[in-house]
Amino acid sequence: MQHIKIQYNEKDNYFYLGNYFPKRKNSEDAFSNLIIQYKKGNNFAIKYFENIIVNIIFNYFWFCDLIIPIPTSSSMLDVYSNKIICLSLNALNIIKYEDGILKRTKGYTPSHITNRRNTAEIANSVKIVNDERIKNKKIILFDDIITTGHTSSTIKNILISRGADSVAMLFIGRTVKY
């Protein structure tokens, strides 16, 4: 396994742990394989990334009030590892997580699949439940993979427009096209 350290994408203003190669699903790329296991709900992979995220929050995001996972683009998933990590971080008193702040109201096909960026479609597919829970909060918007960044940036802008003080974006992996 590669040495994991937090990386910053200055151009798009987000943090991530490593590069993810979704089409190269072989043993040569242990990090991508671990992310695939994480997405499938593998307990070892979830715990592995949870431990790293605990350290990242202590070292980089100690000033944040709340962590919110980006909702899945469809409700077809049985296991949502991002929510499991957020629940665990809350239980350990690392950072506050409240279920249901951000809800997916309808299915949404991400822009890296449709090859079109439709901010209105993204905005119409998510709902913030009770603005008071995010007002004046420093939020970490968390997801497993960032590909184009369009969905996460749109959700970040919605949170800020609805009263969040600031929103940092943290991802486990960044999709790399090769």
Long-range contacts (C-beta under 8 A, 24 or more apart in sequence): 1-30, 1-31, 1-34, 2-30, 2-31, 4-52, 6-56, 6-60, 7-174, 9-174, 12-149, 12-153, 13-169, 14-146, 14-149, 14-152, 14-168, 14-169, 14-170, 14-171, 15-56, 15-60, 15-168, 15-169, 15-170, 15-171, 16-146, 16-170, 16-171, 16-172, 16-173, 16-174, 17-49, 17-52, 17-171, 17-172, 17-173, 18-172, 18-173, 18-174, 19-173, 19-174, 19-175, 19-176, 20-145, 20-172, 20-173, 20-174, 20-175, 20-176, 21-175, 21-176, 21-178, 22-145, 22-175, 24-178, 31-173, 32-173, 35-144, 35-145, 35-172, 35-173, 38-81, 38-144, 38-172, 39-81, 39-144, 39-145, 40-79, 41-78, 41-79, 41-81, 41-84, 45-81, 46-81, 46-84, 46-85, 49-81, 49-85, 49-172, 50-85, 50-88, 50-89, 53-85, 53-89, 53-142, 53-170, 54-89, 54-92, 54-94, 56-170, 57-89, 57-94, 57-95, 57-140, 58-94, 61-95, 61-140, 61-168, 61-170, 63-138, 64-95, 64-138, 64-139, 64-140, 64-168, 65-95, 65-96, 65-137, 65-138, 65-139, 66-95, 66-96, 66-97, 66-98, 66-101, 66-133, 66-134, 66-137, 66-138, 66-139, 66-140, 67-95, 67-96, 67-97, 67-139, 67-140, 67-142, 68-97, 68-101, 68-102, 68-134, 68-139, 68-140, 68-141, 68-142, 68-159, 69-102, 69-142, 69-143, 70-102, 70-141, 70-142, 70-143, 70-151, 70-152, 70-155, 71-102, 71-103, 71-104, 71-126, 72-104, 73-104, 73-107, 73-108, 73-109, 73-110, 73-151, 74-104, 74-107, 74-108, 75-104, 75-107, 81-144, 82-142, 82-143, 82-144, 85-142, 86-142, 95-140, 98-133, 100-129, 101-128, 101-129, 101-130, 101-133, 101-134, 102-126, 102-127, 102-128, 102-129, 102-155, 102-159, 103-127, 103-129, 108-151, 110-147, 110-148, 110-150, 110-151, 111-148, 111-150, 111-151, 112-147, 112-148, 112-175, 117-148, 117-150, 119-150, 119-154, 122-150, 122-151, 122-154, 122-155, 123-154, 123-158, 126-155, 126-158, 128-158, 128-159, 128-162, 131-162, 131-163, 134-159, 134-162, 134-163, 134-164, 135-162, 135-163, 135-164, 136-163, 136-164, 136-165, 137-164, 137-165, 138-164, 138-165, 138-166, 138-168, 139-164, 139-165, 139-166, 139-167, 139-168, 140-167, 140-168, 140-169, 140-170, 141-167, 141-168, 141-169, 141-170, 142-169, 142-170, 142-171, 143-169, 143-170, 143-171, 143-172, 144-171, 144-172, 144-173, 145-171, 145-172, 145-173, 145-174, 145-175, 146-171, 146-173, 146-174, 146-175, 147-175
